[in-house]
Amino acid sequence: MKVELKSIITCPKCRHQIEETMPEDSCQFFYECENCHTVLKPKQGDCCVYCSYGSVKCPSILLGNNCY
């Protein structure tokens, strides 16, 4: 199954958006907004910043697997 690896992250503080390529083999726990430099962390119950702030969930979740 082919999984979408592009996701648009939206910073909850400044609303800046940027398209990023998600890693296929790991979850990303931290992400620094290039605009306001806020360090994003996953929300409670989410495995990574893409699941919390991205337009597409991470590959692990899309494939129905546990997070890495």
N, C-alpha and C positions, 0 to 999 in steps of 0.2 A: 504494500500500500504506500502510495506517495503522500507525504505529509507537507503541508504548507510551512515553509521555514521563515517567511517574511511576516513581521508583525509590526504594527504601528503602536509605539509606546506613547502614552499621554501622561505627562507629569501632573499629578494632582494639585501641586502648588501653583504652578504658573501656566498650566494647560499647553505647554510646548509639546509638539508632536514630532516624532521622527520615526522613519521606517528602519528597522534593524533586522538582521538575520539571526535567528535563534540557533543556539547550539543543538545538535542532534543527539548528543550523548551525555548531556548534563543539564541540570537546572541552574538558572542564574539567580542567585539570592540577593545580589546588590546591583544597582544601576544608578549612575550619577547623571542627572539631567544636564545636558550641555548648555542649557540656557540659564538656569538659576542655581545649578550645582547642588540641588537637593539630592541626597542619597536615598533612593527608593528601596524599600524592603517589601517582601510579600505580605499581603494582608493575612490576618488570622484565617487559617484553613486553606490557604493557597500554597502551592509548592514553590512558586518562583515569581519574579516580577512580571513575566509575560502573562501568567494566569491572572495577576492582579490588575495590571495596567495596560496590557496589550490588546490589540484588536483580534488576535488569534491566540488561543491557548497553546501551551508548549507542546512539543512533539510527544513527550511521554504521556500526557493526558489525552491527546488526540488519538493515540494508538491504544489507549485503555490500559497502559502500564503504570506501575508505581514510578514515582519520581526518583531520579538518580541522586 
